[in-house]
Amino acid sequence: CLRHSRAQRANGVLGSSASDAAHQARLSSPAALFEDYHGRSDAGTHRATALLNLGLCQKWLSLHADARKTFAKFVEAYPQHASSAQVECDLANACLTLGDMPAAATSYRNAAERAGSDGEGRSLAAQALLQAAKIQRLLGEPQEALVSLGALGELGSLEDSALGGARLASLTTDVDFERASALLDAGS
């Protein structure tokens, strides 16, 4: 991130204000650098990466409301980006941290839909669908939880996913528990 800042200063993108102390203080954190880059480069080749990294910095700094906005902006602006499913999970996590359970469940479902069909994508989708189902049950929506859990079946076998043996077994056990709980909650 410093490389971008130095290159921008060298090319005059930051202008003469780059040398004053207030401007330097504002650019002292990676979050500020990524935000500055994203805001100043309408057609920059690293806009998506800068926005993603800004959201991650905000998350790491526990600026969850800011991270939520940044991640939402990313998935809206770059829906086909290779990281969009993971960013949607980060958005869901930010929503969950902020107590917005319905938005978290929706974002987890969206993450599952965005995930690729390779082993890693199916792994992410399975974990996202399980999280969505857990939240939906907590919201008193057992039928919705069952729909989320049912979508797991559409993923096919997870044996060749990025989940290791122990994680796959744990996920399978958690899915079975959530399905039984949702059926109980639904009165089925």
C-alpha positions in Angstrom: 0.0 0.0 0.0 2.9 2.4 0.6 4.1 1.7 -3.0 0.8 3.1 -4.3 1.1 6.2 -2.1 4.7 6.8 -3.2 3.9 6.3 -6.8 0.9 8.7 -6.6 3.1 11.3 -4.9 5.8 10.9 -7.6 3.2 11.3 -10.3 1.7 14.4 -8.6 -1.6 12.7 -8.0 -1.7 13.7 -4.3 -0.7 17.3 -5.1 1.4 19.6 -2.9 -0.7 18.9 0.2 1.1 15.6 0.5 3.8 17.2 2.4 1.8 19.0 5.1 1.5 17.2 8.5 -2.3 16.9 8.6 -2.3 15.1 5.3 0.5 12.8 6.3 -1.3 12.0 9.5 -4.4 11.1 7.6 -2.4 8.7 5.3 -0.5 7.1 8.2 -2.8 4.0 8.4 -3.3 1.4 5.7 -7.1 2.0 5.8 -6.5 5.7 5.0 -4.2 4.8 2.2 -6.6 2.3 0.6 -9.5 4.8 1.0 -7.4 7.6 -0.5 -6.4 5.4 -3.5 -9.9 4.2 -4.1 -11.3 7.7 -3.9 -8.7 9.2 -6.2 -8.4 6.6 -9.0 -11.7 6.3 -10.9 -10.2 4.0 -13.4 -7.3 2.6 -11.5 -6.3 -1.0 -12.0 -6.3 -1.7 -8.3 -9.7 -0.2 -7.3 -11.3 -3.5 -6.4 -8.2 -4.6 -4.4 -8.1 -1.2 -2.6 -11.8 -1.4 -1.7 -11.4 -5.0 -0.4 -8.3 -4.1 1.6 -10.0 -1.0 3.0 -12.9 -3.2 4.3 -10.4 -5.7 5.8 -8.5 -2.9 7.6 -11.8 -1.6 8.9 -12.8 -5.0 10.1 -9.4 -5.5 11.8 -9.8 -2.1 13.4 -13.2 -3.1 14.7 -14.9 -0.4 12.6 -17.7 -2.8 11.8 -20.2 -0.2 10.5 -17.6 1.1 8.1 -16.5 -2.4 7.1 -20.2 -3.3 6.4 -20.5 -0.3 4.1 -17.3 -1.0 2.3 -18.0 -4.7 1.8 -21.5 -3.9 0.6 -20.0 -1.4 -1.9 -17.5 -4.0 -3.1 -20.1 -6.8 -3.7 -22.3 -4.3 -5.5 -19.5 -2.8 -7.7 -17.6 -6.1 -8.3 -20.2 -9.0 -8.3 -18.0 -11.1 -10.7 -14.8 -10.6 -8.8 -13.1 -13.8 -7.7 -13.3 -12.7 -4.0 -17.0 -11.6 -4.1 -18.2 -14.7 -2.2 -15.7 -14.3 0.5 -16.4 -10.6 0.7 -20.1 -11.4 1.0 -19.2 -13.6 4.0 -17.2 -10.7 5.5 -20.3 -8.5 4.9 -22.5 -11.1 6.7 -20.0 -11.2 9.6 -20.1 -7.4 9.9 -23.9 -7.4 9.9 -23.9 -10.2 12.6 -21.4 -8.2 14.7 -23.7 -5.1 14.4 -26.7 -7.2 15.4 -28.5 -7.1 12.1 -29.3 -10.8 11.9 -31.7 -10.6 8.9 -29.1 -8.9 6.8 -26.5 -11.4 8.0 -28.6 -14.3 7.0 -29.3 -12.7 3.6 -25.6 -12.1 3.0 -24.6 -15.6 3.9 -27.2 -16.9 1.4 -25.8 -14.5 -1.2 -22.3 -15.7 -0.4 -23.4 -19.3 -1.1 -24.9 -18.2 -4.4 -21.7 -16.4 -5.4 -19.3 -19.2 -4.5 -17.7 -21.1 -7.2 -18.3 -24.7 -8.1 -14.7 -25.8 -7.3 -13.8 -27.5 -4.0 -13.0 -24.2 -2.2 -16.2 -22.6 -3.5 -18.4 -25.4 -2.4 -16.7 -25.4 1.0 -17.4 -21.7 1.4 -21.0 -22.2 0.2 -21.6 -25.0 2.7 -20.3 -23.0 5.6 -22.3 -19.9 4.5 -25.5 -21.9 4.2 -25.0 -23.4 7.6 -24.5 -20.0 9.1 -27.6 -18.7 7.4 -29.6 -21.6 8.7 -28.4 -21.0 12.3 -29.4 -17.4 12.1 -32.8 -18.1 10.5 -33.5 -20.5 13.3 -32.6 -17.9 15.9 -34.9 -15.4 14.1 -37.8 -17.9 14.4 -37.8 -18.8 10.8 -37.3 -22.6 10.8 -38.8 -23.1 7.3 -36.2 -20.7 5.9 -33.5 -22.5 7.8 -34.7 -25.8 6.2 -34.5 -24.1 2.7 -30.9 -23.0 3.5 -30.0 -26.5 4.7 -31.8 -28.0 1.6 -29.5 -25.9 -0.6 -26.6 -27.8 0.8 -27.8 -30.9 -1.1 -27.4 -28.9 -4.3 -23.7 -28.5 -3.7 -23.1 -32.2 -4.2 -20.5 -34.2 -2.3 -18.1 -32.1 -0.2 -15.6 -34.9 0.0 -13.3 -33.1 -2.6 -14.0 -29.7 -1.1 -11.4 -27.6 0.6 -12.7 -28.9 4.0 -10.3 -31.3 5.7 -11.6 -34.6 7.1 -12.2 -33.3 10.6 -13.8 -30.0 9.4 -16.0 -31.9 7.0 -17.1 -34.3 9.7 -17.8 -31.4 12.0 -19.8 -29.5 9.3 -21.8 -32.7 8.5 -22.6 -33.1 12.2 -23.6 -29.4 12.5 -25.8 -29.6 9.5 -27.6 -32.7 10.9 -28.1 -30.9 14.2 -29.5 -27.7 12.6 -31.8 -29.7 10.3 -33.2 -31.7 13.3 -33.6 -28.5 15.3 -35.3 -26.6 12.4 -37.7 -29.6 11.9 -38.5 -29.5 15.6 -39.0 -25.7 15.6 -41.2 -26.1 12.5 -43.3 -28.7 14.2 -42.5 -31.3 11.6 
